[in-house]
Amino acid sequence: MDLITEAGPLACAELLSEIRASRTRCPPVVFLSVHEDVQSRLAALRAGVSRFLVKPVAPRQLLALLGQMTGRRPTEPYRVLVVEDDPETLATYALVLAAAGMTVTEMRDPLQA
């Protein structure tokens, strides 16, 4: 949410307060604002905002934050065991998975798995 709208400088904070008061559960909310003043931050915090970011916000920063807040990204990388008897295929799979941020353990003998 943008903290400031045409309805007023703190309209979104007031709206969020109303939503939170009328529901038992409310999704995480991130406020974006061009204002860094204490009044804006305080209004957002009182409304129950999850995060307050000052514009401009880098897209990668916002995506990373949303991923953390929604639980879409694990705090630790996935651990993957790749079992493949062909060394070249094993190396290819391991490389692709590692590039995706996973911790890869390679095993060439399927009977050891």
Chimera marker file (.cmm) of the C-alpha trace (Angstrom):
<marker_set name="trace">
<marker id="1" x="0.000" y="0.000" z="0.000" r="1" g="1" b="0" radius="0.5"/>
<marker id="2" x="1.088" y="3.523" z="-0.626" r="1" g="1" b="0" radius="0.5"/>
<marker id="3" x="0.788" y="5.441" z="2.615" r="1" g="1" b="0" radius="0.5"/>
<marker id="4" x="-0.459" y="8.597" z="0.906" r="1" g="1" b="0" radius="0.5"/>
<marker id="5" x="-3.464" y="8.689" z="-1.414" r="1" g="1" b="0" radius="0.5"/>
<marker id="6" x="-5.825" y="11.329" z="-2.759" r="1" g="1" b="0" radius="0.5"/>
<marker id="7" x="-7.965" y="10.777" z="0.341" r="1" g="1" b="0" radius="0.5"/>
<marker id="8" x="-5.267" y="12.195" z="2.572" r="1" g="1" b="0" radius="0.5"/>
<marker id="9" x="-1.742" y="11.830" z="3.868" r="1" g="1" b="0" radius="0.5"/>
<marker id="10" x="-2.529" y="8.961" z="6.237" r="1" g="1" b="0" radius="0.5"/>
<marker id="11" x="-5.653" y="7.513" z="4.594" r="1" g="1" b="0" radius="0.5"/>
<marker id="12" x="-4.161" y="4.086" z="3.972" r="1" g="1" b="0" radius="0.5"/>
<marker id="13" x="-3.061" y="3.766" z="7.593" r="1" g="1" b="0" radius="0.5"/>
<marker id="14" x="-6.623" y="4.525" z="8.671" r="1" g="1" b="0" radius="0.5"/>
<marker id="15" x="-7.990" y="2.007" z="6.157" r="1" g="1" b="0" radius="0.5"/>
<marker id="16" x="-5.619" y="-0.682" z="7.392" r="1" g="1" b="0" radius="0.5"/>
<marker id="17" x="-6.677" y="-0.008" z="10.999" r="1" g="1" b="0" radius="0.5"/>
<marker id="18" x="-10.313" y="-0.488" z="9.980" r="1" g="1" b="0" radius="0.5"/>
<marker id="19" x="-9.547" y="-3.721" z="8.112" r="1" g="1" b="0" radius="0.5"/>
<marker id="20" x="-7.590" y="-5.149" z="11.028" r="1" g="1" b="0" radius="0.5"/>
<marker id="21" x="-10.362" y="-4.205" z="13.460" r="1" g="1" b="0" radius="0.5"/>
<marker id="22" x="-13.019" y="-5.968" z="11.367" r="1" g="1" b="0" radius="0.5"/>
<marker id="23" x="-11.129" y="-9.222" z="10.744" r="1" g="1" b="0" radius="0.5"/>
<marker id="24" x="-9.532" y="-11.840" z="12.895" r="1" g="1" b="0" radius="0.5"/>
<marker id="25" x="-6.732" y="-12.359" z="10.348" r="1" g="1" b="0" radius="0.5"/>
<marker id="26" x="-5.172" y="-9.905" z="7.965" r="1" g="1" b="0" radius="0.5"/>
<marker id="27" x="-2.374" y="-10.601" z="5.504" r="1" g="1" b="0" radius="0.5"/>
<marker id="28" x="0.986" y="-8.897" z="5.959" r="1" g="1" b="0" radius="0.5"/>
<marker id="29" x="0.980" y="-5.345" z="4.651" r="1" g="1" b="0" radius="0.5"/>
<marker id="30" x="3.918" y="-3.329" z="3.353" r="1" g="1" b="0" radius="0.5"/>
<marker id="31" x="3.606" y="0.444" z="3.209" r="1" g="1" b="0" radius="0.5"/>
<marker id="32" x="5.579" y="2.382" z="0.625" r="1" g="1" b="0" radius="0.5"/>
<marker id="33" x="6.073" y="6.078" z="1.164" r="1" g="1" b="0" radius="0.5"/>
<marker id="34" x="8.109" y="8.995" z="-0.043" r="1" g="1" b="0" radius="0.5"/>
<marker id="35" x="7.963" y="10.366" z="3.487" r="1" g="1" b="0" radius="0.5"/>
<marker id="36" x="10.490" y="9.341" z="6.118" r="1" g="1" b="0" radius="0.5"/>
<marker id="37" x="8.996" y="11.430" z="8.895" r="1" g="1" b="0" radius="0.5"/>
<marker id="38" x="8.156" y="10.027" z="12.303" r="1" g="1" b="0" radius="0.5"/>
<marker id="39" x="4.429" y="10.794" z="11.986" r="1" g="1" b="0" radius="0.5"/>
<marker id="40" x="4.113" y="8.642" z="8.850" r="1" g="1" b="0" radius="0.5"/>
<marker id="41" x="6.052" y="5.758" z="10.362" r="1" g="1" b="0" radius="0.5"/>
<marker id="42" x="4.118" y="5.968" z="13.615" r="1" g="1" b="0" radius="0.5"/>
<marker id="43" x="0.754" y="5.979" z="11.821" r="1" g="1" b="0" radius="0.5"/>
<marker id="44" x="1.813" y="2.933" z="9.821" r="1" g="1" b="0" radius="0.5"/>
<marker id="45" x="3.008" y="1.053" z="12.895" r="1" g="1" b="0" radius="0.5"/>
<marker id="46" x="-0.157" y="1.892" z="14.841" r="1" g="1" b="0" radius="0.5"/>
<marker id="47" x="-2.205" y="0.585" z="11.921" r="1" g="1" b="0" radius="0.5"/>
<marker id="48" x="-0.374" y="-2.736" z="12.136" r="1" g="1" b="0" radius="0.5"/>
<marker id="49" x="1.838" y="-2.520" z="9.077" r="1" g="1" b="0" radius="0.5"/>
<marker id="50" x="4.319" y="-5.363" z="8.682" r="1" g="1" b="0" radius="0.5"/>
<marker id="51" x="7.026" y="-3.282" z="6.986" r="1" g="1" b="0" radius="0.5"/>
<marker id="52" x="7.545" y="0.365" z="6.081" r="1" g="1" b="0" radius="0.5"/>
<marker id="53" x="9.719" y="1.129" z="3.062" r="1" g="1" b="0" radius="0.5"/>
<marker id="54" x="10.812" y="4.496" z="1.753" r="1" g="1" b="0" radius="0.5"/>
<marker id="55" x="10.553" y="5.070" z="-2.003" r="1" g="1" b="0" radius="0.5"/>
<marker id="56" x="12.224" y="4.420" z="-4.306" r="1" g="1" b="0" radius="0.5"/>
<marker id="57" x="12.357" y="0.716" z="-3.567" r="1" g="1" b="0" radius="0.5"/>
<marker id="58" x="14.432" y="-1.590" z="-5.749" r="1" g="1" b="0" radius="0.5"/>
<marker id="59" x="12.245" y="-4.310" z="-7.291" r="1" g="1" b="0" radius="0.5"/>
<marker id="60" x="14.604" y="-7.072" z="-6.113" r="1" g="1" b="0" radius="0.5"/>
<marker id="61" x="14.481" y="-5.712" z="-2.562" r="1" g="1" b="0" radius="0.5"/>
<marker id="62" x="10.679" y="-5.708" z="-2.609" r="1" g="1" b="0" radius="0.5"/>
<marker id="63" x="10.468" y="-9.211" z="-4.083" r="1" g="1" b="0" radius="0.5"/>
<marker id="64" x="12.924" y="-10.571" z="-1.529" r="1" g="1" b="0" radius="0.5"/>
<marker id="65" x="10.966" y="-8.962" z="1.300" r="1" g="1" b="0" radius="0.5"/>
<marker id="66" x="7.650" y="-10.319" z="0.025" r="1" g="1" b="0" radius="0.5"/>
<marker id="67" x="9.191" y="-13.755" z="-0.347" r="1" g="1" b="0" radius="0.5"/>
<marker id="68" x="10.365" y="-13.677" z="3.261" r="1" g="1" b="0" radius="0.5"/>
<marker id="69" x="7.060" y="-12.368" z="4.557" r="1" g="1" b="0" radius="0.5"/>
<marker id="70" x="4.937" y="-14.929" z="2.748" r="1" g="1" b="0" radius="0.5"/>
<marker id="71" x="7.220" y="-17.850" z="3.468" r="1" g="1" b="0" radius="0.5"/>
<marker id="72" x="7.821" y="-18.578" z="-0.193" r="1" g="1" b="0" radius="0.5"/>
<marker id="73" x="11.542" y="-18.824" z="0.311" r="1" g="1" b="0" radius="0.5"/>
<marker id="74" x="13.093" y="-21.113" z="2.839" r="1" g="1" b="0" radius="0.5"/>
<marker id="75" x="15.463" y="-19.579" z="5.370" r="1" g="1" b="0" radius="0.5"/>
<marker id="76" x="17.917" y="-22.361" z="4.564" r="1" g="1" b="0" radius="0.5"/>
<marker id="77" x="18.459" y="-23.638" z="1.027" r="1" g="1" b="0" radius="0.5"/>
<marker id="78" x="16.852" y="-26.900" z="0.020" r="1" g="1" b="0" radius="0.5"/>
<marker id="79" x="19.151" y="-29.893" z="0.305" r="1" g="1" b="0" radius="0.5"/>
<marker id="80" x="19.046" y="-32.202" z="-2.692" r="1" g="1" b="0" radius="0.5"/>
<marker id="81" x="20.638" y="-35.595" z="-3.209" r="1" g="1" b="0" radius="0.5"/>
<marker id="82" x="21.299" y="-36.376" z="-6.881" r="1" g="1" b="0" radius="0.5"/>
<marker id="83" x="21.969" y="-40.019" z="-7.663" r="1" g="1" b="0" radius="0.5"/>
<marker id="84" x="23.231" y="-40.601" z="-11.191" r="1" g="1" b="0" radius="0.5"/>
<marker id="85" x="25.780" y="-43.071" z="-12.539" r="1" g="1" b="0" radius="0.5"/>
<marker id="86" x="26.748" y="-40.946" z="-15.544" r="1" g="1" b="0" radius="0.5"/>
<marker id="87" x="29.322" y="-38.349" z="-14.369" r="1" g="1" b="0" radius="0.5"/>
<marker id="88" x="28.441" y="-35.755" z="-17.016" r="1" g="1" b="0" radius="0.5"/>
<marker id="89" x="24.714" y="-35.964" z="-16.341" r="1" g="1" b="0" radius="0.5"/>
<marker id="90" x="25.349" y="-35.833" z="-12.608" r="1" g="1" b="0" radius="0.5"/>
<marker id="91" x="27.490" y="-32.714" z="-12.997" r="1" g="1" b="0" radius="0.5"/>
<marker id="92" x="24.841" y="-31.042" z="-15.160" r="1" g="1" b="0" radius="0.5"/>
<marker id="93" x="22.028" y="-31.726" z="-12.685" r="1" g="1" b="0" radius="0.5"/>
<marker id="94" x="24.160" y="-30.578" z="-9.765" r="1" g="1" b="0" radius="0.5"/>
<marker id="95" x="25.145" y="-27.377" z="-11.550" r="1" g="1" b="0" radius="0.5"/>
<marker id="96" x="21.552" y="-26.454" z="-12.415" r="1" g="1" b="0" radius="0.5"/>
<marker id="97" x="20.273" y="-27.152" z="-8.897" r="1" g="1" b="0" radius="0.5"/>
<marker id="98" x="23.150" y="-25.255" z="-7.269" r="1" g="1" b="0" radius="0.5"/>
<marker id="99" x="22.469" y="-22.285" z="-9.552" r="1" g="1" b="0" radius="0.5"/>
<marker id="100" x="18.881" y="-22.319" z="-8.259" r="1" g="1" b="0" radius="0.5"/>
<marker id="101" x="20.216" y="-21.896" z="-4.721" r="1" g="1" b="0" radius="0.5"/>
<marker id="102" x="20.057" y="-25.483" z="-3.522" r="1" g="1" b="0" radius="0.5"/>
<marker id="103" x="22.685" y="-27.395" z="-1.598" r="1" g="1" b="0" radius="0.5"/>
<marker id="104" x="23.541" y="-30.414" z="-3.736" r="1" g="1" b="0" radius="0.5"/>
<marker id="105" x="25.070" y="-33.711" z="-2.669" r="1" g="1" b="0" radius="0.5"/>
<marker id="106" x="26.204" y="-35.896" z="-5.541" r="1" g="1" b="0" radius="0.5"/>
<marker id="107" x="26.228" y="-39.668" z="-5.490" r="1" g="1" b="0" radius="0.5"/>
<marker id="108" x="27.317" y="-41.893" z="-8.376" r="1" g="1" b="0" radius="0.5"/>
<marker id="109" x="26.444" y="-45.284" z="-6.912" r="1" g="1" b="0" radius="0.5"/>
<marker id="110" x="22.689" y="-45.857" z="-6.568" r="1" g="1" b="0" radius="0.5"/>
<marker id="111" x="23.268" y="-48.743" z="-4.178" r="1" g="1" b="0" radius="0.5"/>
<marker id="112" x="24.809" y="-46.327" z="-1.657" r="1" g="1" b="0" radius="0.5"/>
<marker id="113" x="21.676" y="-44.203" z="-1.646" r="1" g="1" b="0" radius="0.5"/>
<link id1="1" id2="2" r="1" g="1" b="0" radius="0.2"/>
<link id1="2" id2="3" r="1" g="1" b="0" radius="0.2"/>
<link id1="3" id2="4" r="1" g="1" b="0" radius="0.2"/>
<link id1="4" id2="5" r="1" g="1" b="0" radius="0.2"/>
<link id1="5" id2="6" r="1" g="1" b="0" radius="0.2"/>
<link id1="6" id2="7" r="1" g="1" b="0" radius="0.2"/>
<link id1="7" id2="8" r="1" g="1" b="0" radius="0.2"/>
<link id1="8" id2="9" r="1" g="1" b="0" radius="0.2"/>
<link id1="9" id2="10" r="1" g="1" b="0" radius="0.2"/>
<link id1="10" id2="11" r="1" g="1" b="0" radius="0.2"/>
<link id1="11" id2="12" r="1" g="1" b="0" radius="0.2"/>
<link id1="12" id2="13" r="1" g="1" b="0" radius="0.2"/>
<link id1="13" id2="14" r="1" g="1" b="0" radius="0.2"/>
<link id1="14" id2="15" r="1" g="1" b="0" radius="0.2"/>
<link id1="15" id2="16" r="1" g="1" b="0" radius="0.2"/>
<link id1="16" id2="17" r="1" g="1" b="0" radius="0.2"/>
<link id1="17" id2="18" r="1" g="1" b="0" radius="0.2"/>
<link id1="18" id2="19" r="1" g="1" b="0" radius="0.2"/>
<link id1="19" id2="20" r="1" g="1" b="0" radius="0.2"/>
<link id1="20" id2="21" r="1" g="1" b="0" radius="0.2"/>
<link id1="21" id2="22" r="1" g="1" b="0" radius="0.2"/>
<link id1="22" id2="23" r="1" g="1" b="0" radius="0.2"/>
<link id1="23" id2="24" r="1" g="1" b="0" radius="0.2"/>
<link id1="24" id2="25" r="1" g="1" b="0" radius="0.2"/>
<link id1="25" id2="26" r="1" g="1" b="0" radius="0.2"/>
<link id1="26" id2="27" r="1" g="1" b="0" radius="0.2"/>
<link id1="27" id2="28" r="1" g="1" b="0" radius="0.2"/>
<link id1="28" id2="29" r="1" g="1" b="0" radius="0.2"/>
<link id1="29" id2="30" r="1" g="1" b="0" radius="0.2"/>
<link id1="30" id2="31" r="1" g="1" b="0" radius="0.2"/>
<link id1="31" id2="32" r="1" g="1" b="0" radius="0.2"/>
<link id1="32" id2="33" r="1" g="1" b="0" radius="0.2"/>
<link id1="33" id2="34" r="1" g="1" b="0" radius="0.2"/>
<link id1="34" id2="35" r="1" g="1" b="0" radius="0.2"/>
<link id1="35" id2="36" r="1" g="1" b="0" radius="0.2"/>
<link id1="36" id2="37" r="1" g="1" b="0" radius="0.2"/>
<link id1="37" id2="38" r="1" g="1" b="0" radius="0.2"/>
<link id1="38" id2="39" r="1" g="1" b="0" radius="0.2"/>
<link id1="39" id2="40" r="1" g="1" b="0" radius="0.2"/>
<link id1="40" id2="41" r="1" g="1" b="0" radius="0.2"/>
<link id1="41" id2="42" r="1" g="1" b="0" radius="0.2"/>
<link id1="42" id2="43" r="1" g="1" b="0" radius="0.2"/>
<link id1="43" id2="44" r="1" g="1" b="0" radius="0.2"/>
<link id1="44" id2="45" r="1" g="1" b="0" radius="0.2"/>
<link id1="45" id2="46" r="1" g="1" b="0" radius="0.2"/>
<link id1="46" id2="47" r="1" g="1" b="0" radius="0.2"/>
<link id1="47" id2="48" r="1" g="1" b="0" radius="0.2"/>
<link id1="48" id2="49" r="1" g="1" b="0" radius="0.2"/>
<link id1="49" id2="50" r="1" g="1" b="0" radius="0.2"/>
<link id1="50" id2="51" r="1" g="1" b="0" radius="0.2"/>
<link id1="51" id2="52" r="1" g="1" b="0" radius="0.2"/>
<link id1="52" id2="53" r="1" g="1" b="0" radius="0.2"/>
<link id1="53" id2="54" r="1" g="1" b="0" radius="0.2"/>
<link id1="54" id2="55" r="1" g="1" b="0" radius="0.2"/>
<link id1="55" id2="56" r="1" g="1" b="0" radius="0.2"/>
<link id1="56" id2="57" r="1" g="1" b="0" radius="0.2"/>
<link id1="57" id2="58" r="1" g="1" b="0" radius="0.2"/>
<link id1="58" id2="59" r="1" g="1" b="0" radius="0.2"/>
<link id1="59" id2="60" r="1" g="1" b="0" radius="0.2"/>
<link id1="60" id2="61" r="1" g="1" b="0" radius="0.2"/>
<link id1="61" id2="62" r="1" g="1" b="0" radius="0.2"/>
<link id1="62" id2="63" r="1" g="1" b="0" radius="0.2"/>
<link id1="63" id2="64" r="1" g="1" b="0" radius="0.2"/>
<link id1="64" id2="65" r="1" g="1" b="0" radius="0.2"/>
<link id1="65" id2="66" r="1" g="1" b="0" radius="0.2"/>
<link id1="66" id2="67" r="1" g="1" b="0" radius="0.2"/>
<link id1="67" id2="68" r="1" g="1" b="0" radius="0.2"/>
<link id1="68" id2="69" r="1" g="1" b="0" radius="0.2"/>
<link id1="69" id2="70" r="1" g="1" b="0" radius="0.2"/>
<link id1="70" id2="71" r="1" g="1" b="0" radius="0.2"/>
<link id1="71" id2="72" r="1" g="1" b="0" radius="0.2"/>
<link id1="72" id2="73" r="1" g="1" b="0" radius="0.2"/>
<link id1="73" id2="74" r="1" g="1" b="0" radius="0.2"/>
<link id1="74" id2="75" r="1" g="1" b="0" radius="0.2"/>
<link id1="75" id2="76" r="1" g="1" b="0" radius="0.2"/>
<link id1="76" id2="77" r="1" g="1" b="0" radius="0.2"/>
<link id1="77" id2="78" r="1" g="1" b="0" radius="0.2"/>
<link id1="78" id2="79" r="1" g="1" b="0" radius="0.2"/>
<link id1="79" id2="80" r="1" g="1" b="0" radius="0.2"/>
<link id1="80" id2="81" r="1" g="1" b="0" radius="0.2"/>
<link id1="81" id2="82" r="1" g="1" b="0" radius="0.2"/>
<link id1="82" id2="83" r="1" g="1" b="0" radius="0.2"/>
<link id1="83" id2="84" r="1" g="1" b="0" radius="0.2"/>
<link id1="84" id2="85" r="1" g="1" b="0" radius="0.2"/>
<link id1="85" id2="86" r="1" g="1" b="0" radius="0.2"/>
<link id1="86" id2="87" r="1" g="1" b="0" radius="0.2"/>
<link id1="87" id2="88" r="1" g="1" b="0" radius="0.2"/>
<link id1="88" id2="89" r="1" g="1" b="0" radius="0.2"/>
<link id1="89" id2="90" r="1" g="1" b="0" radius="0.2"/>
<link id1="90" id2="91" r="1" g="1" b="0" radius="0.2"/>
<link id1="91" id2="92" r="1" g="1" b="0" radius="0.2"/>
<link id1="92" id2="93" r="1" g="1" b="0" radius="0.2"/>
<link id1="93" id2="94" r="1" g="1" b="0" radius="0.2"/>
<link id1="94" id2="95" r="1" g="1" b="0" radius="0.2"/>
<link id1="95" id2="96" r="1" g="1" b="0" radius="0.2"/>
<link id1="96" id2="97" r="1" g="1" b="0" radius="0.2"/>
<link id1="97" id2="98" r="1" g="1" b="0" radius="0.2"/>
<link id1="98" id2="99" r="1" g="1" b="0" radius="0.2"/>
<link id1="99" id2="100" r="1" g="1" b="0" radius="0.2"/>
<link id1="100" id2="101" r="1" g="1" b="0" radius="0.2"/>
<link id1="101" id2="102" r="1" g="1" b="0" radius="0.2"/>
<link id1="102" id2="103" r="1" g="1" b="0" radius="0.2"/>
<link id1="103" id2="104" r="1" g="1" b="0" radius="0.2"/>
<link id1="104" id2="105" r="1" g="1" b="0" radius="0.2"/>
<link id1="105" id2="106" r="1" g="1" b="0" radius="0.2"/>
<link id1="106" id2="107" r="1" g="1" b="0" radius="0.2"/>
<link id1="107" id2="108" r="1" g="1" b="0" radius="0.2"/>
<link id1="108" id2="109" r="1" g="1" b="0" radius="0.2"/>
<link id1="109" id2="110" r="1" g="1" b="0" radius="0.2"/>
<link id1="110" id2="111" r="1" g="1" b="0" radius="0.2"/>
<link id1="111" id2="112" r="1" g="1" b="0" radius="0.2"/>
<link id1="112" id2="113" r="1" g="1" b="0" radius="0.2"/>
</marker_set>
